[in-house]
Amino acid sequence: MQLRVVGDHPWDVPADVLAVPFIGEPRFEGVLAELDKRAGGELAALAAFGELKSDRYSTVITPAGSVQAGRVVAVAAGDAGSITRQVVVRIGSSIERRLAGRTVKTLAVWLGDLGEHLEGGATAAAELISRGIVEGEFEPATIYRDDFKGAPPALDELIIVAPDADAAAVKAAAERGIIIGEGCNVARRLDNRSANDVSPEVLAGEARALAEKHGLSIDVLEPARAAELGMGMFLAVGSGSDNPPRMIVLRSGEAGAKDKLGRRLAIIGKGVCFDSGGISIKPADRMEEMKMDKTGACTVIAAITTVARLAPGTPMMAIAPAVENMPGPHSARPGDIVKAMNGKTVDIINTDAEGRLILGDAMCYAEKLGATHMVDVATLTGAVARALGDQMTGAFGTPQSWYDAFAAAGARAGEQYWQLPMIEEYRRDLDSWYADFTNTGSVEGGLIKSALFLREFATVPWVHLDIAGTAYFHKKKAYAPTGATGVSHATLVELALAGAR
């Protein structure tokens, strides 16, 4: 997709479609009044009719009249006081998705007053709108259906209309947004693919292709090497499937190098390519969604490749423990005792609490490879979805200074996190008669206990993200289809880029 930035009046920009965000109630004054006049009063008429509403992300398409574009799309940005970076990304996505099924090759977007509500002004608005438009292009129905006609259009050109702005700065920001959006879509496409399509071995192959394309080093540990390293938890989870596990390691930068903040950042993603629950089998209802239990792995694989595009050579690593959790003659059983890579023993009480097992060994391995700071990303517990829904990711971290650095990256990315406490009293519930601790306790406080379990495998600053509620949407939104959301990809990219030289 080509990108241009122009300083013209929006009505003078030739394009197939001109998108016009407006804030609050549609008031036809200034630029919006002139656009309405040139469109033959269509916008005002739709507002009077009740079709053009102030509800955030609502859209209308009108004839363009004497406006140089073929059509005009108006999109509501909602109340001015609640415009955030996330809102602006979603405005971009809503524009693109409103055009689904239409033939559009050139889209112009007038930034309007959005920049006045963001730190960074027009350049921030350009980055976030551009990222949203790219993310809005993603349509999972096209993965396996060649005949699907309702996808958002694949644009040849995006034109950012930003009068009175620094065109060079706006273009650089928009280009950055496009790259982050493209990386997000890499994660979403891989995540949405089915379990009979993406096994641990296939996921490793996809990671290898991305590593070769973006100049990253890759190492894939097969079961024999994992056993030599003492990854007993990781191997226990993958033992029930005919598709053997793979520990995928992507690295950027020179061996032993640290970024400008003195970090060797490791991002670690849960990669359960299908989760039946193992011997502790899940109910049949919605089990088909368990192909999405690899979301964390897809996210970190995409994030390190996005960083490689934006800041090649940034010292960091991405680790994706990839398994299938299946019942079989060699499956781990409730009551089995396994030894983690750090020597701690774990009593497996529930084989459906498998994500924390593979993450624990991956975290130990990250530290062995020199990680000084870690973030893990996992669809870990149903409890987080029940508590926070599909808009807010649950997060834990220690020490607080590291969590605060992570939260700052999340704010730049426009993603929402809610920090939860690690309550020491709850650790007792993981005690075992037979091992150092169990992999699960009573259901009360289960979300916190899962973080306490993972903390047993971190000796460096660490953040844990439970994305089980936010990883995918069960119903489509104005700004997103059903399926993978790409949540936390942008945050991980921003976190890594904070240390880029």
VEXMI-122619 format. One line per 4 residues: number of its first residue (from 0); their letters; for each residue x negated, y, z of N, C-alpha, C. Coordinates in steps of 0.1 Angstrom, whole numbers. Layout:
NUM = a = X Y Z X Y Z X Y Z | ...;
This chain:
0 = mqlr = -8 -12 0 0 0 0 -9 12 0 | -6 22 -9 -13 34 -10 -7 44 0 | -16 53 5 -11 63 15 -15 77 10 | -6 86 11 -8 100 8 -3 109 19;
4 = vvgd = -9 120 21 -4 130 31 -2 143 23 | 10 149 24 13 161 16 18 172 26 | 16 184 23 20 195 31 32 202 25 | 38 196 15 50 203 8 62 203 17;
8 = hpwd = 72 210 12 85 209 18 91 195 15 | 98 189 24 103 175 22 111 174 9 | 119 184 6 128 183 -6 120 184 -19 | 107 188 -18 99 189 -30 91 177 -33;
12 = vpad = 92 166 -25 83 154 -26 90 144 -34 | 85 140 -46 91 130 -54 89 116 -48 | 99 108 -46 98 95 -40 111 88 -43 | 111 75 -41 123 67 -42 133 71 -31;
16 = vlav = 127 72 -19 135 75 -7 127 85 1 | 134 95 7 129 104 17 135 101 30 | 127 98 40 132 95 54 131 108 62 | 142 111 70 143 123 77 147 120 92;
20 = pfig = 138 119 101 141 118 115 147 131 121 | 157 130 129 162 142 136 164 138 151 | 163 148 159 163 147 174 176 152 180 | 181 144 189 194 149 195 206 148 186;
24 = eprf = 216 156 188 227 157 179 222 164 166 | 228 159 155 224 165 142 228 180 141 | 219 189 141 222 203 140 216 208 127 | 225 214 119 221 217 106 216 232 106;
28 = egvl = 203 233 109 196 246 110 182 243 105 | 175 253 101 161 252 96 160 242 85 | 150 234 86 147 224 75 158 214 73 | 165 210 83 176 201 82 187 207 74;
32 = aeld = 190 220 77 200 227 70 197 228 55 | 184 231 52 180 232 38 181 218 31 | 177 208 38 178 194 32 193 191 29 | 202 194 39 216 191 37 222 199 25;
36 = krag = 218 212 24 222 220 13 218 214 -1 | 206 210 -1 201 205 -14 206 191 -17 | 211 184 -7 217 171 -8 232 172 -10 | 237 184 -13 251 186 -16 260 186 -4;
40 = gela = 254 188 8 263 188 20 266 174 25 | 259 164 20 262 150 23 260 147 38 | 249 152 43 245 149 57 255 155 67 | 259 168 65 269 174 73 282 167 72;
44 = alaa = 286 163 60 299 156 59 299 143 66 | 287 135 66 287 123 73 287 125 88 | 281 136 93 281 139 107 295 142 111 | 303 150 103 317 153 106 326 141 106;
48 = fgel = 322 132 98 330 119 96 327 110 108 | 316 112 115 312 103 125 303 92 121 | 298 92 109 289 82 104 275 85 107 | 271 98 107 258 102 111 258 105 126;
52 = ksdr = 252 96 134 253 97 149 240 100 155 | 240 104 168 228 107 175 222 94 182 | 229 83 181 224 71 188 211 67 182 | 201 65 191 187 63 187 187 51 178;
56 = ystv = 179 52 167 176 43 156 188 41 147 | 199 48 149 210 47 139 206 54 126 | 210 49 115 206 55 102 218 56 92 | 216 65 82 225 66 71 217 68 59;
60 = itpa = 223 64 47 217 66 34 226 75 26 | 221 86 21 229 95 13 223 97 -1 | 232 101 -11 226 106 -23 217 119 -21 | 208 121 -30 198 132 -27 201 145 -33;
64 = gsvq = 211 146 -42 214 159 -48 202 164 -56 | 198 176 -52 186 182 -59 173 180 -52 | 174 172 -41 161 168 -34 154 159 -44 | 141 160 -44 133 153 -54 133 138 -52;
68 = agrv = 136 133 -41 137 118 -38 150 113 -44 | 150 100 -46 162 93 -52 173 92 -41 | 170 90 -29 179 88 -18 173 95 -6 | 182 99 4 177 104 17 182 94 28;
72 = vava = 173 90 37 177 83 48 175 91 61 | 186 93 68 184 101 81 184 91 92 | 175 93 102 174 83 113 174 91 126 | 182 87 135 183 94 148 171 90 157;
76 = agda = 165 100 163 154 98 172 159 98 187 | 171 101 189 177 101 202 173 114 210 | 176 113 223 174 125 231 159 129 232 | 156 142 231 142 147 231 135 143 243;
80 = gsit = 141 143 255 134 140 267 129 126 269 | 134 117 261 130 103 262 123 97 250 | 118 106 242 110 102 230 96 98 236 | 92 86 233 79 80 237 72 75 224;
84 = rqvv = 59 71 226 52 65 215 59 53 210 | 64 45 219 71 33 214 83 37 206 | 91 47 210 102 51 202 98 55 188 | 87 62 187 83 67 173 79 55 165;
88 = vrig = 72 45 170 69 33 163 83 27 158 | 92 26 166 105 19 163 113 28 153 | 111 41 153 118 49 143 113 45 129 | 99 44 128 94 39 116 99 26 111;
92 = ssie = 100 16 121 105 3 117 119 4 113 | 127 12 120 142 13 117 144 19 103 | 135 28 99 136 33 85 134 22 75 | 123 15 77 119 4 67 130 -7 67;
96 = rrla = 135 -10 78 145 -21 79 159 -17 74 | 162 -4 74 174 1 68 174 0 53 | 162 -1 47 161 -2 33 161 -17 28 | 163 -26 37 163 -41 33 172 -44 22;
100 = grtv = 167 -51 12 175 -55 1 176 -45 -10 | 170 -33 -8 169 -22 -18 156 -23 -26 | 156 -17 -37 144 -16 -45 138 -2 -42 | 128 -3 -34 121 10 -30 106 7 -32;
104 = ktla = 99 15 -40 85 14 -41 77 25 -34 | 83 37 -34 77 49 -28 86 54 -17 | 80 55 -5 88 60 6 80 73 12 | 88 84 13 82 96 19 89 98 33;
108 = vwlg = 81 101 43 86 103 56 82 117 61 | 92 125 64 90 138 70 89 137 85 | 78 141 90 75 140 105 84 149 113 | 89 160 108 97 168 115 91 173 128;
112 = dlge = 99 173 139 94 178 152 89 167 161 | 88 154 156 84 143 164 70 146 171 | 61 152 165 48 155 171 48 164 183 | 59 172 184 60 181 195 63 174 208;
116 = hleg = 67 162 207 70 154 219 60 143 222 | 48 144 215 38 134 217 24 141 220 | 17 135 229 3 140 230 -4 136 217 | -11 145 211 -17 143 198 -10 149 187;
120 = gata = 2 154 189 10 161 179 13 153 166 | 11 160 155 15 154 142 6 142 139 | -7 142 143 -15 131 140 -10 118 147 | -6 119 160 -1 108 167 12 103 161;
124 = aael = 21 113 157 33 109 150 31 101 137 | 21 106 130 18 99 117 13 85 119 | 4 83 129 -1 70 132 10 60 136 | 19 65 145 29 56 151 40 53 140;
128 = isrg = 44 64 133 54 61 122 49 52 112 | 37 53 108 31 45 97 30 30 102 | 25 29 115 25 15 121 39 9 121 | 49 17 125 62 12 125 68 8 112;
132 = iveg = 65 15 102 69 12 88 63 -1 84 | 51 -3 87 44 -16 83 50 -27 91 | 52 -26 104 58 -36 112 72 -39 108 | 79 -28 103 93 -30 98 94 -39 86;
136 = efep = 83 -40 78 83 -48 66 84 -63 69 | 80 -67 81 80 -81 84 93 -87 84 | 95 -99 77 108 -106 77 105 -121 78 | 107 -127 89 104 -141 90 112 -151 81;
140 = atiy = 123 -146 76 131 -155 67 124 -157 54 | 114 -149 51 106 -151 38 95 -162 39 | 92 -166 52 81 -176 53 84 -189 46 | 96 -194 47 99 -206 41 110 -205 30;
144 = rddf = 115 -193 27 126 -192 17 121 -182 6 | 119 -188 -6 115 -180 -17 126 -172 -23 | 139 -176 -20 150 -170 -26 157 -159 -17 | 151 -156 -6 157 -146 4 157 -132 -3;
148 = kgap = 169 -126 -3 170 -113 -10 171 -101 0 | 172 -104 12 175 -93 22 163 -88 29 | 151 -90 24 139 -85 31 137 -70 29 | 131 -63 39 127 -49 37 118 -48 25;
152 = pald = 117 -37 18 109 -36 6 94 -36 8 | 87 -42 -1 72 -41 -1 68 -28 -8 | 64 -18 0 61 -5 -6 48 -5 -14 | 48 3 -24 36 5 -32 29 18 -26;
156 = elii = 37 27 -21 31 40 -16 39 45 -5 | 32 50 6 38 57 17 33 71 17 | 42 81 17 38 95 17 42 101 31 | 33 106 38 36 113 50 37 128 47;
160 = vapd = 48 134 50 51 148 47 49 156 60 | 38 163 61 34 170 73 30 184 70 | 39 193 67 35 207 65 28 213 77 | 18 222 74 11 229 85 2 220 94;
164 = adaa = 0 207 90 -9 199 98 -22 197 91 | -32 192 98 -45 189 93 -44 176 85 | -43 177 71 -40 166 63 -50 155 65 | -63 158 66 -73 148 67 -72 140 80;
168 = avka = -69 147 91 -67 140 104 -54 132 104 | -43 137 98 -31 130 97 -33 117 89 | -41 118 78 -43 106 70 -51 96 77 | -61 100 84 -70 90 92 -61 83 102;
172 = aaer = -53 91 109 -44 85 119 -34 75 113 | -28 79 102 -18 70 95 -25 57 90 | -37 58 85 -45 46 81 -47 37 93 | -50 43 104 -52 35 116 -39 28 120;
176 = giii = -28 35 119 -16 29 123 -12 18 113 | -15 19 100 -12 9 91 -20 -4 94 | -33 -3 97 -41 -14 100 -36 -21 113 | -32 -14 123 -27 -20 135 -14 -27 132;
180 = gegc = -5 -21 124 7 -27 120 5 -40 112 | -5 -40 103 -8 -52 95 -13 -63 104 | -21 -60 114 -25 -70 124 -14 -76 132 | -5 -67 136 7 -72 143 15 -82 135;
184 = nvar = 16 -79 122 24 -88 113 17 -101 111 | 3 -101 111 -4 -114 110 -1 -123 122 | 0 -117 134 3 -125 146 18 -130 145 | 27 -121 140 41 -125 140 44 -136 129;
188 = rldn = 37 -135 118 39 -145 108 34 -159 112 | 22 -159 118 17 -171 123 25 -177 135 | 30 -168 143 38 -172 155 51 -179 150 | 57 -173 140 70 -178 136 70 -191 128;
192 = rsan = 58 -195 124 57 -207 116 60 -219 125 | 66 -230 119 72 -241 126 61 -250 131 | 65 -259 141 55 -268 147 50 -278 138 | 58 -283 128 54 -292 118 45 -286 108;
196 = dvsp = 43 -273 108 35 -266 99 22 -261 106 | 23 -258 118 11 -253 126 8 -262 138 | -1 -271 136 -7 -279 147 -19 -272 153 | -25 -276 164 -37 -270 169 -48 -270 158;
200 = evla = -49 -280 150 -59 -280 140 -57 -270 129 | -44 -268 125 -40 -258 115 -43 -244 121 | -39 -242 134 -41 -229 140 -56 -226 140 | -65 -236 142 -79 -234 142 -83 -230 127;
204 = gear = -77 -237 117 -81 -233 104 -77 -219 100 | -65 -215 105 -61 -201 102 -70 -191 108 | -75 -194 121 -84 -185 127 -98 -185 120 | -102 -196 115 -114 -197 107 -114 -188 95;
208 = alae = -102 -189 88 -101 -181 76 -101 -166 79 | -95 -162 90 -95 -148 94 -109 -144 98 | -116 -153 105 -130 -149 109 -139 -147 97 | -138 -156 87 -146 -154 75 -143 -141 68;
212 = khgl = -130 -138 68 -126 -126 61 -131 -113 67 | -131 -113 81 -134 -101 88 -148 -101 95 | -157 -111 92 -170 -110 97 -172 -114 111 | -163 -123 116 -164 -128 130 -171 -141 130;
216 = sidv = -177 -145 142 -182 -158 143 -171 -167 150 | -170 -180 147 -160 -188 152 -166 -202 156 | -161 -207 167 -165 -220 172 -152 -227 176 | -150 -239 172 -138 -247 176 -142 -259 183;
220 = lepa = -138 -260 196 -142 -272 204 -132 -283 202 | -136 -294 198 -128 -306 197 -128 -313 210 | -119 -324 212 -118 -330 225 -131 -335 231 | -140 -341 223 -153 -346 229 -161 -335 235;
224 = raae = -162 -323 229 -170 -312 234 -163 -307 247 | -150 -306 246 -142 -301 257 -144 -310 270 | -145 -323 267 -147 -332 278 -161 -330 284 | -171 -328 276 -185 -326 280 -186 -314 289;
228 = lgmg = -178 -304 286 -178 -291 294 -169 -292 306 | -162 -303 308 -153 -305 320 -140 -298 319 | -134 -297 307 -121 -290 306 -110 -300 308 | -109 -305 321 -99 -315 324 -85 -311 323;
232 = mfla = -82 -298 326 -68 -294 325 -64 -292 311 | -72 -286 303 -69 -284 288 -67 -298 282 | -75 -307 284 -74 -320 278 -62 -328 283 | -58 -326 296 -46 -333 301 -34 -329 294;
236 = vgsg = -32 -316 291 -20 -311 284 -19 -316 270 | -31 -317 263 -30 -321 249 -31 -336 247 | -31 -344 258 -33 -358 256 -21 -366 251 | -9 -360 252 3 -368 248 6 -367 233;
240 = sdnp = -1 -359 226 2 -356 212 -7 -363 202 | -2 -367 190 -11 -373 180 -19 -362 174 | -15 -349 176 -23 -338 171 -33 -333 182 | -46 -336 181 -55 -333 192 -57 -318 194;
244 = prmi = -60 -315 207 -62 -301 210 -74 -295 204 | -74 -281 203 -86 -274 198 -88 -261 207 | -100 -259 212 -103 -247 219 -110 -237 209 | -102 -227 205 -107 -218 194 -114 -206 200;
248 = vlrs = -126 -203 196 -134 -192 201 -138 -183 190 | -133 -170 190 -138 -160 180 -146 -150 187 | -157 -146 181 -166 -136 187 -170 -125 178 | -172 -113 183 -176 -102 176 -188 -96 183;
252 = geag = -197 -90 175 -209 -83 181 -220 -93 183 | -232 -88 187 -244 -96 189 -243 -104 202 | -249 -116 202 -249 -124 214 -254 -116 226 | -246 -116 237 -249 -110 249 -247 -95 249;
256 = akdk = -243 -89 238 -241 -74 238 -228 -70 246 | -229 -58 251 -217 -52 258 -213 -39 251 | -201 -36 253 -196 -24 246 -200 -11 253 | -196 0 249 -201 13 255 -197 15 269;
260 = lgrr = -187 7 273 -182 8 287 -188 -3 296 | -198 -10 290 -205 -20 297 -197 -33 299 | -188 -36 290 -179 -47 290 -183 -58 279 | -181 -70 283 -179 -80 272 -165 -86 274;
264 = laii = -156 -80 267 -142 -82 269 -138 -96 263 | -130 -104 270 -124 -116 265 -109 -115 266 | -103 -117 254 -88 -118 254 -84 -132 251 | -76 -138 259 -73 -152 260 -58 -154 258;
268 = gkgv = -54 -163 248 -40 -164 245 -36 -179 246 | -25 -181 253 -19 -194 254 -14 -199 240 | -19 -211 236 -16 -216 222 -9 -230 222 | 2 -231 229 10 -243 228 18 -243 216;
272 = cfds = 13 -251 206 20 -251 193 34 -256 193 | 36 -265 202 50 -269 205 50 -274 220 | 60 -270 227 61 -273 241 74 -281 244 | 73 -294 244 85 -302 248 87 -303 263;
276 = ggis = 77 -298 270 77 -300 285 69 -312 289 | 65 -321 279 58 -333 283 67 -343 290 | 62 -350 299 70 -360 307 81 -353 314 | 78 -341 319 89 -333 326 96 -325 315;
280 = ikpa = 103 -333 306 108 -328 294 119 -317 296 | 119 -307 286 128 -296 287 142 -301 283 | 153 -293 286 166 -295 281 166 -293 265 | 175 -299 258 175 -298 244 179 -284 239;
284 = drme = 187 -277 247 192 -264 243 181 -254 241 | 179 -249 229 169 -239 225 155 -244 225 | 153 -257 225 140 -262 225 133 -259 212 | 141 -256 202 134 -252 189 126 -240 190;
288 = emkm = 129 -231 200 121 -219 202 107 -222 207 | 105 -234 211 92 -237 217 80 -238 207 | 83 -236 194 73 -233 185 66 -220 187 | 73 -211 195 68 -198 198 59 -198 210;
292 = dktg = 57 -209 216 49 -210 228 34 -208 225 | 31 -206 212 17 -203 208 15 -188 206 | 25 -179 210 25 -165 208 12 -159 213 | 8 -162 225 -5 -156 230 -17 -158 222;
296 = actv = -18 -171 217 -30 -174 208 -29 -166 195 | -17 -166 189 -16 -159 176 -19 -144 179 | -16 -139 190 -18 -124 193 -33 -121 195 | -40 -129 202 -54 -126 204 -62 -129 192;
300 = iaai = -58 -138 184 -65 -141 171 -63 -129 162 | -51 -124 161 -49 -112 153 -55 -100 158 | -55 -98 171 -61 -86 178 -76 -85 175 | -83 -95 176 -98 -94 174 -101 -91 159;
304 = ttva = -93 -96 150 -95 -93 136 -91 -78 133 | -81 -73 140 -77 -59 138 -88 -50 143 | -94 -53 155 -105 -46 160 -117 -46 150 | -119 -58 144 -130 -59 134 -128 -50 122;
308 = rlap = -116 -48 119 -113 -39 108 -115 -24 111 | -112 -21 124 -113 -7 128 -126 -3 134 | -133 -12 140 -146 -10 146 -155 -22 145 | -160 -25 134 -168 -38 132 -179 -39 142;
312 = gtpm = -181 -51 147 -192 -53 156 -190 -50 171 | -178 -46 174 -174 -43 188 -176 -56 196 | -185 -56 207 -187 -68 214 -174 -73 222 | -169 -84 218 -157 -90 225 -156 -104 220;
316 = maia = -146 -111 226 -143 -125 222 -128 -127 224 | -123 -136 216 -109 -141 217 -109 -156 218 | -103 -161 228 -102 -176 231 -88 -180 230 | -85 -190 222 -71 -196 221 -71 -211 223;
320 = pave = -68 -215 235 -67 -229 238 -54 -234 231 | -55 -243 221 -44 -248 213 -41 -262 215 | -29 -265 219 -24 -279 222 -10 -281 218 | -5 -293 218 9 -296 218 12 -304 231;
324 = nmpg = 22 -300 237 26 -306 250 38 -316 247 | 34 -328 246 44 -339 241 44 -350 251 | 55 -357 252 55 -370 259 49 -381 250 | 41 -390 256 35 -400 248 28 -410 257;
328 = phsa = 23 -421 252 16 -431 260 4 -426 268 | -2 -415 263 -14 -410 270 -11 -396 277 | 1 -393 278 5 -380 284 1 -379 299 | -2 -367 303 -4 -364 317 10 -367 324;
332 = rpgd = 9 -372 336 21 -375 344 22 -367 356 | 34 -364 361 35 -358 374 28 -366 385 | 20 -359 392 12 -366 402 -2 -369 398 | -5 -367 385 -19 -369 381 -28 -358 387;
336 = ivka = -40 -361 390 -50 -352 395 -61 -350 384 | -63 -337 381 -73 -334 370 -82 -323 376 | -94 -323 370 -105 -314 374 -107 -303 364 | -106 -291 368 -108 -279 359 -123 -277 356;
340 = mngk = -126 -269 347 -140 -266 343 -148 -261 354 | -142 -253 363 -149 -248 374 -150 -257 386 | -146 -270 384 -148 -280 395 -136 -281 404 | -126 -272 403 -115 -273 412 -105 -284 407;
344 = tvdi = -99 -291 417 -89 -302 413 -75 -297 414 | -67 -301 405 -53 -297 404 -44 -309 404 | -34 -308 412 -23 -319 413 -12 -314 404 | -10 -322 393 1 -318 383 14 -322 388;
348 = intd = 22 -313 393 35 -316 398 46 -316 387 | 44 -307 377 53 -305 367 45 -303 354 | 47 -313 344 40 -312 332 45 -300 323 | 56 -294 326 61 -283 319 55 -270 324;
352 = aegr = 47 -270 334 39 -258 338 25 -260 332 | 24 -261 319 12 -265 312 4 -253 308 | 10 -242 305 3 -230 300 -8 -226 309 | -5 -226 322 -15 -221 332 -27 -231 332;
356 = lilg = -25 -244 329 -36 -253 329 -46 -250 318 | -41 -248 306 -50 -246 295 -56 -232 296 | -49 -223 301 -55 -209 303 -66 -209 313 | -64 -217 324 -75 -218 334 -88 -222 329;
360 = damc = -88 -233 321 -101 -238 315 -106 -227 305 | -97 -221 297 -101 -211 288 -108 -199 295 | -102 -195 306 -108 -184 314 -122 -188 319 | -123 -200 324 -137 -204 329 -147 -204 317;
364 = yaek = -142 -208 306 -151 -209 294 -155 -195 290 | -145 -186 290 -148 -172 287 -160 -166 296 | -159 -169 309 -169 -164 318 -182 -171 315 | -182 -184 311 -194 -191 308 -201 -184 296;
368 = lgat = -193 -179 287 -198 -173 274 -202 -158 277 | -200 -153 289 -205 -140 292 -195 -129 294 | -182 -133 294 -171 -123 296 -173 -116 309 | -172 -103 309 -173 -95 321 -159 -90 325;
372 = hmvd = -149 -90 316 -136 -85 318 -127 -94 310 | -115 -98 315 -106 -107 308 -91 -102 309 | -84 -105 298 -70 -103 298 -64 -116 292 | -55 -122 299 -48 -134 293 -34 -130 289;
376 = vatl = -29 -136 278 -16 -133 273 -8 -146 271 | 3 -148 277 10 -161 277 25 -160 278 | 32 -168 270 46 -170 273 47 -180 284 | 46 -176 296 43 -185 307 56 -189 315;
380 = tgav = 65 -180 319 76 -184 327 89 -178 323 | 99 -186 324 113 -181 322 117 -170 332 | 110 -171 344 113 -161 354 111 -147 350 | 101 -144 342 98 -130 338 109 -125 329;
384 = aral = 115 -134 320 126 -129 312 138 -127 320 | 141 -135 330 152 -132 338 151 -120 346 | 139 -117 350 137 -105 358 136 -92 350 | 130 -92 339 126 -80 331 132 -79 317;
388 = gdqm = 138 -90 312 145 -90 299 135 -90 288 | 139 -84 276 131 -85 264 124 -72 261 | 124 -62 270 118 -49 267 106 -46 276 | 104 -53 286 93 -50 296 85 -63 299;
392 = tgaf = 72 -62 297 63 -73 299 58 -73 314 | 59 -84 321 54 -85 334 38 -86 334 | 32 -79 343 17 -79 343 12 -79 357 | 0 -86 359 -7 -87 371 -22 -83 368;
396 = gtpq = -29 -78 378 -43 -75 376 -51 -73 388 | -64 -76 387 -73 -73 398 -87 -71 393 | -94 -62 398 -91 -51 407 -81 -41 401 | -76 -32 409 -67 -22 404 -73 -13 393;
400 = swyd = -85 -10 394 -92 -1 384 -91 -8 370 | -93 -21 370 -92 -28 357 -78 -28 351 | -68 -30 360 -55 -30 356 -51 -16 351 | -56 -6 357 -53 8 353 -59 11 339;
404 = afaa = -71 6 337 -77 7 323 -68 0 313 | -63 -11 316 -54 -19 307 -41 -11 305 | -36 -5 316 -23 2 315 -25 14 306 | -36 21 307 -39 32 298 -39 28 284;
408 = agar = -44 17 281 -44 12 267 -30 9 262 | -22 3 272 -8 1 269 0 13 266 | -3 24 273 4 37 271 0 42 257 | -13 41 253 -17 46 240 -10 37 229;
412 = ageq = -8 25 231 -2 16 222 13 18 221 | 19 24 231 34 26 232 41 13 235 | 35 5 245 41 -7 249 43 -7 264 | 54 -14 269 58 -12 283 54 -24 291;
416 = ywql = 48 -21 303 44 -32 312 48 -28 326 | 51 -38 334 55 -36 348 46 -44 357 | 38 -37 365 28 -44 373 36 -50 385 | 33 -63 387 38 -71 398 28 -74 408;
420 = pmie = 32 -77 421 22 -79 431 18 -94 432 | 6 -97 436 1 -110 439 2 -112 454 | 13 -118 459 16 -118 473 8 -130 479 | -1 -127 488 -10 -138 493 -2 -149 500;
424 = eyrr = 8 -146 507 16 -155 514 21 -167 505 | 24 -163 493 29 -173 484 19 -184 479 | 6 -181 481 -4 -190 477 -3 -204 484 | 2 -203 496 3 -215 504 12 -226 498;
428 = dlds = 22 -221 490 31 -229 483 25 -238 472 | 13 -235 469 5 -243 459 -4 -253 465 | -4 -254 479 -12 -264 485 -8 -278 482 | -18 -287 481 -16 -301 478 -22 -310 488;
432 = wyad = -16 -322 491 -22 -332 499 -34 -338 493 | -34 -338 479 -44 -346 472 -55 -338 464 | -52 -326 462 -61 -318 454 -63 -304 460 | -71 -296 453 -72 -282 458 -59 -274 458;
436 = ftnt = -51 -276 448 -38 -270 447 -30 -277 436 | -17 -274 436 -8 -279 426 -6 -269 415 | 0 -273 404 1 -264 392 15 -257 393 | 23 -260 403 35 -252 405 40 -254 419;
440 = gsve = 48 -244 424 54 -246 437 69 -245 436 | 76 -240 447 90 -239 446 94 -228 437 | 106 -227 432 110 -218 422 110 -203 427 | 112 -202 440 112 -188 445 99 -182 443;
444 = ggli = 99 -170 437 86 -163 435 77 -170 425 | 83 -178 416 75 -186 407 67 -178 397 | 72 -166 394 64 -157 385 51 -153 391 | 52 -150 404 40 -146 411 31 -157 414;
448 = ksal = 36 -169 417 28 -181 419 20 -185 407 | 26 -183 395 19 -186 383 6 -177 382 | 7 -165 385 -4 -156 385 -14 -160 396 | -10 -164 408 -19 -168 418 -27 -180 414;
452 = flre = -20 -189 406 -27 -201 401 -38 -197 392 | -35 -188 382 -45 -184 373 -57 -176 379 | -54 -169 390 -64 -162 397 -75 -171 402 | -72 -184 404 -82 -193 409 -93 -195 399;
456 = fatv = -91 -190 386 -101 -193 376 -108 -180 371 | -106 -169 378 -112 -156 375 -121 -151 385 | -134 -149 382 -143 -142 391 -147 -129 386 | -142 -124 375 -145 -111 370 -131 -103 369;
460 = pwvh = -131 -90 367 -119 -83 365 -110 -89 355 | -97 -90 358 -88 -99 350 -74 -93 351 | -67 -93 340 -53 -90 338 -45 -102 332 | -34 -104 338 -25 -115 332 -12 -109 327;
464 = ldia = -8 -112 315 4 -107 309 14 -119 307 | 25 -118 313 35 -129 310 45 -123 300 | 44 -127 288 52 -122 277 64 -131 273 | 68 -140 282 79 -149 279 92 -142 275;
468 = gtay = 94 -130 281 106 -123 278 105 -114 266 | 93 -110 262 91 -100 252 85 -105 239 | 81 -118 239 74 -123 228 82 -124 215 | 95 -127 217 104 -128 205 118 -124 209;
472 = fhkk = 125 -119 199 139 -115 201 148 -126 196 | 159 -128 204 169 -138 201 179 -133 191 | 180 -120 191 189 -113 181 182 -102 175 | 186 -99 162 179 -88 155 183 -74 161;
476 = kaya = 173 -65 160 175 -51 164 175 -42 152 | 178 -29 154 177 -20 143 163 -19 138 | 153 -21 147 139 -20 144 131 -33 142 | 138 -44 144 131 -57 143 140 -69 140;
480 = ptga = 135 -79 133 143 -91 131 143 -100 143 | 151 -110 142 150 -121 152 136 -127 150 | 130 -132 161 117 -138 161 106 -130 167 | 94 -134 164 82 -128 171 82 -113 170;
484 = tgvs = 78 -107 181 77 -92 181 63 -87 179 | 53 -95 182 39 -90 182 35 -82 194 | 43 -84 205 40 -76 217 26 -79 222 | 20 -68 227 7 -67 233 -5 -67 223;
488 = hatl = -2 -69 210 -13 -69 200 -19 -55 200 | -11 -45 199 -16 -31 198 -23 -27 211 | -18 -32 223 -25 -28 235 -39 -35 236 | -40 -47 232 -53 -54 232 -63 -47 223;
492 = vela = -58 -42 211 -66 -35 202 -71 -22 208 | -61 -14 214 -65 -2 221 -75 -4 232 | -73 -15 240 -82 -18 251 -96 -20 246 | -97 -28 235 -111 -31 229 -117 -18 223;
496 = laga = -109 -11 216 -114 1 209 -119 12 219 | -114 12 231 -119 21 241 -134 19 244 | -139 7 241 -153 5 243 -161 5 230 | -155 8 219 -162 7 206 -172 18 205;
500 = r = -183 15 199 -194 25 198 -192 35 186;
